[in-house]
Amino acid sequence: MATTCSTASGEVLDTTCQNYYGHLNGAIEAVLDANQGLVEKVQPFKAELLIHMLDLLVLSDEGMMLWVEGFLLVRH
C-alpha cells in the first residue's frame, strides 16, 4: 500500500528513498513521477514536506515491477 511520508528538516530525496525502500533501484524516479512538483523543491527539504511513496516490488537484478493505483508498470 502506498504511503505518505513527512520529511525532517535537512532531509534529501535519495536518503528518504533509501530509508523507506532499502534501495535506490528505480525508487527516486518512481517517487518523482508520483509527486508532481517535487523535482522543483529545494534540497535539503524543509520539515514536514509530504511525499507520496509508491509500493515498489524488486523482482530480480534485471528488472522491477511498479504498482501505481492498481496498474502495473514494468521498468527495466
C-alpha positions, 0 to 999 in steps of 0.5 A, a space after each residue: 500500500 502506498 504511503 505518505 511520508 513527512 520529511 525532517 528538516 535537512 532531509 534529501 530525496 535519495 536518503 528518504 528513498 533509501 530509508 523507506 525502500 532499502 534501495 535506490 533501484 528505480 525508487 527516486 524516479 518512481 517517487 518523482 513521477 508520483 509527486 508532481 512538483 517535487 523535482 522543483 523543491 529545494 534540497 535539503 527539504 524543509 520539515 514536514 514536506 509530504 511525499 507520496 511513496 509508491 509500493 515498489 516490488 524488486 523482482 530480480 537484478 534485471 528488472 522491477 515491477 511498479 504498482 501505481 493505483 492498481 496498474 502495473 508498470 514494468 521498468 527495466 
